[in-house]
């Protein structure tokens, strides 16, 4: 079904983050963020999709899916900023590590968390918005396979959404000191914004590229309204 070993990729991802959790503890650094400020900078841009989205459904309560939810920190951010209450959000978080999810359930008993990989399992329903924050940035396969994997995830996220999708990526344009051939030689994967936008355009004609908040990071919004 896939042109790569999905199960091995998921196993290596889970091991990587569980090792970070053991070494760094329950804090943003335990999910490979530099610090809480860096993490919340990305969360703010993700939540801004509500301002770009078509008005339909935004006032009647929202159901959202957080792919690669980790400790459920995005849900914590939405609550802290009063957005969860204002938008009347029902939150679902999914991850591939039960150890990370155990932390999420303990920290946020008001949310729903599940051990799922969206490429392999059927949810049975759709969500108003689907988010992914930071889960694309570390690769455990060859470069081409990782890019194919991320595109498969974006497609499934879009298919699961009723209104829109927001996802962020490490940006190649911020890594000026490395040549193209050396850019993705380590475990972090730096994406070309134009390549991701071209793929998004193959799914919908309504999208937004946000490359205005950090030189080494960008976010893409995709909307179902106006889809081809």
ChimeraX attribute file (.defattr): number of C-alpha atoms within 10 A of each C-alpha:
attribute: neighborCount
match mode: 1-to-1
recipient: residues
	/A:1	5
	/A:2	10
	/A:3	9
	/A:4	15
	/A:5	12
	/A:6	16
	/A:7	11
	/A:8	12
	/A:9	15
	/A:10	15
	/A:11	13
	/A:12	14
	/A:13	17
	/A:14	18
	/A:15	13
	/A:16	16
	/A:17	19
	/A:18	19
	/A:19	13
	/A:20	16
	/A:21	20
	/A:22	11
	/A:23	11
	/A:24	14
	/A:25	13
	/A:26	15
	/A:27	14
	/A:28	20
	/A:29	16
	/A:30	21
	/A:31	23
	/A:32	17
	/A:33	14
	/A:34	11
	/A:35	13
	/A:36	12
	/A:37	11
	/A:38	12
	/A:39	20
	/A:40	16
	/A:41	12
	/A:42	21
	/A:43	20
	/A:44	15
	/A:45	20
	/A:46	22
	/A:47	16
	/A:48	12
	/A:49	20
	/A:50	17
	/A:51	9
	/A:52	13
	/A:53	21
	/A:54	14
	/A:55	10
	/A:56	9
	/A:57	13
	/A:58	16
	/A:59	10
	/A:60	9
	/A:61	15
	/A:62	17
	/A:63	17
	/A:64	22
	/A:65	24
	/A:66	23
	/A:67	23
	/A:68	24
	/A:69	26
	/A:70	28
	/A:71	26
	/A:72	26
	/A:73	19
	/A:74	24
	/A:75	25
	/A:76	16
	/A:77	17
	/A:78	19
	/A:79	14
	/A:80	11
	/A:81	12
	/A:82	12
	/A:83	15
	/A:84	18
	/A:85	13
	/A:86	12
	/A:87	17
	/A:88	15
	/A:89	19
	/A:90	18
	/A:91	21
	/A:92	19
	/A:93	26
	/A:94	21
	/A:95	24
	/A:96	22
	/A:97	23
	/A:98	17
	/A:99	17
	/A:100	23
	/A:101	22
	/A:102	15
	/A:103	15
	/A:104	24
	/A:105	17
	/A:106	11
	/A:107	14
	/A:108	16
	/A:109	9
	/A:110	11
	/A:111	15
	/A:112	15
	/A:113	24
	/A:114	16
	/A:115	15
	/A:116	18
	/A:117	18
	/A:118	18
	/A:119	14
	/A:120	9
	/A:121	8
	/A:122	10
	/A:123	10
	/A:124	6
	/A:125	8
	/A:126	17
	/A:127	22
	/A:128	20
	/A:129	26
	/A:130	28
	/A:131	26
	/A:132	23
	/A:133	21
	/A:134	20
	/A:135	18
	/A:136	22
	/A:137	18
	/A:138	18
	/A:139	22
	/A:140	17
	/A:141	17
	/A:142	12
	/A:143	14
	/A:144	10
	/A:145	17
	/A:146	19
	/A:147	17
	/A:148	14
	/A:149	22
	/A:150	16
	/A:151	16
	/A:152	15
	/A:153	18
	/A:154	23
	/A:155	17
	/A:156	14
	/A:157	26
	/A:158	25
	/A:159	16
	/A:160	22
	/A:161	22
	/A:162	19
	/A:163	23
	/A:164	27
	/A:165	29
	/A:166	27
	/A:167	23
	/A:168	25
	/A:169	23
	/A:170	23
	/A:171	20
	/A:172	21
	/A:173	16
	/A:174	14
	/A:175	14
	/A:176	10
	/A:177	9
	/A:178	11
	/A:179	10
	/A:180	11
	/A:181	7
	/A:182	9
	/A:183	16
	/A:184	18
	/A:185	11
	/A:186	10
	/A:187	13
	/A:188	14
	/A:189	21
	/A:190	22
	/A:191	22
	/A:192	14
	/A:193	21
	/A:194	10
	/A:195	10
	/A:196	18
	/A:197	17
	/A:198	10
	/A:199	14
	/A:200	23
	/A:201	15
	/A:202	11
	/A:203	19
	/A:204	16
	/A:205	15
	/A:206	17
	/A:207	22
	/A:208	16
	/A:209	17
	/A:210	15
	/A:211	16
	/A:212	10
	/A:213	13
	/A:214	15
	/A:215	13
	/A:216	16
	/A:217	21
	/A:218	24
	/A:219	24
	/A:220	21
	/A:221	24
	/A:222	29
	/A:223	25
	/A:224	22
	/A:225	16
	/A:226	9
	/A:227	13
	/A:228	10
